[in-house]
Amino acid sequence: MKKIFAFVTLISLSAALTYSTASLAKNDEQVHQINVSGQANVASVPDLFEFSVYVEEQGEKVQNLNRVVTDKTQTIVSSVLAFGVDKKDIQSMRVQLNPWYENINNQRVQNGFRLSREIKFTLRDIEKYDQVIDAVLSTGVSRIDGFNYVVEDAQPQYLAALELALKDAKLRASRMAATLGAKLGKVISISENSGYSPMPRAREVMMMSKSSDSLPGQINTGAQVNVVFELVE
């Protein structure tokens, strides 16, 4: 279940006040403008977790290496499938083969090959994080990293942040105009500066424990806009 917090952080950006005489002209009258930026963040709890596991073997014959890597891959995948992870959330086709060199008598000599395979998992039940990590580590993997906790559908948070960013821009424009003894007129233009990021990510390694100490925390989805208002004296 997704939890969207009402916690909103409004970050003030620089606002440029344009009170020029070379702007728009309407019926021979100069139109003065005020150009402001607005930004807002909406915090939410991640509902997906991603991580990658690597199996690496080195030796003289590629065929033997491939057999060992394949067997270990099947063991790792089976250990994760046991927790109800869907096969569509597992990617294991990325394989890399490189020469394996050793330094012998101050000379770099090829002594075989190194074969590695990356297995990427997407965990939709974050509460099973600790159990899944423990199960994977017990298989004797060579390496595990690429920890990412994300929001699968960040569009609602982004739209909420976008609306708040517009309100932020209007508020600051009003305050600036009032300070100069003017008032805001109609909106002349609006531009979206932030761009939509559907999966905001926070890259931190979680605690690996059998208890429930691994907490995803919160991540922010932000929006930034630029608005030009007519300035009325």
Secondary structure, DSSP 8 states (H G I E B T S, - for coil): ---EEEEEEE-----B----SSSEEETTEEEEEEEEEEEEEEEE---EEEEEEEEEEEES-HHHHHHHHHHHHHHHHHHHHTTT--GGGEEEEEEEEEEEEEEETTEEEEEEEEEEEEEEEEES-GGGHHHHHHHHHTTT-SEEEEEEEE-S--HHHHHHHHHHHHHHHHHHHHHHHHHTT-EEEEEEEEEE-S---SS-EE-------SSS------EEEEEEEEEEEEEE-
